[in-house]
Structures are given as C-alpha cells and as structure tokens.
C-alpha cells in the first residue's frame, strides 16, 4: 500500500465529507480529517464590540481534492459549517502527493 493509500484508509475511517468552493464555484467533494487547533495563540480577535473567538481548524484532505496553492477565495464546507482556507500545502513523499494540509478559519453563514 502506498503512502497515499494509507492516508485514504485514515480519511475513510476518521474523515468527513467536505465540499470545496473557489470563488463561489463548487470545484470538488472528498474526505478530510478536521481537528481544532487549540494551541494557537490568537483564538480571540478584536472587534468593534470587544473580543470574538476565532475558531481555527487543521484540515488533512485527500490528495484528489483540487486544492491549490493559488490565490482565490477558497472555502471548505463540512455539513452546515464553512471554513475559509488560510493556508494550504501539499504533503508529498517523493513525487507522490499523499494529502493536503490546510489551516482553516470558521466563517459564519453561507459564504460560498
């Protein structure tokens, strides 16, 4: 079994179905493991009315999802939740892409 095949098995067992949007257009569906980033220093950000919690999530997504390290309004949807993609990078072994690693920030409402 390849590294990507091993990650596919993990995503099938522990992952959730997600939909990826770019600039308001649905570009793909796949599976991803989403986990909160609790150790991040800036969980609370200032607003006009005080502080607001900023929910950040680590996303490990299947290599088949069309995530790219290119500009655009990238949004990942999991059920009724929407997350803006803060940064994304491919995790590779040699030339084989194993999965995508991304940091997501929760957004309110339907932002697609």
BELRAHU-V322572 format. One line per field, one symbol per residue. burial: # if it has 24 or more other ideal C-beta (glycine too) atoms within 12 Angstrom, else .. Layout:
BEGIN
burial->???
END
This chain:
BEGIN
burial->...#..##..#...##.#####....##.#####...................##########.###......#####..######.#.#......###########.....
END
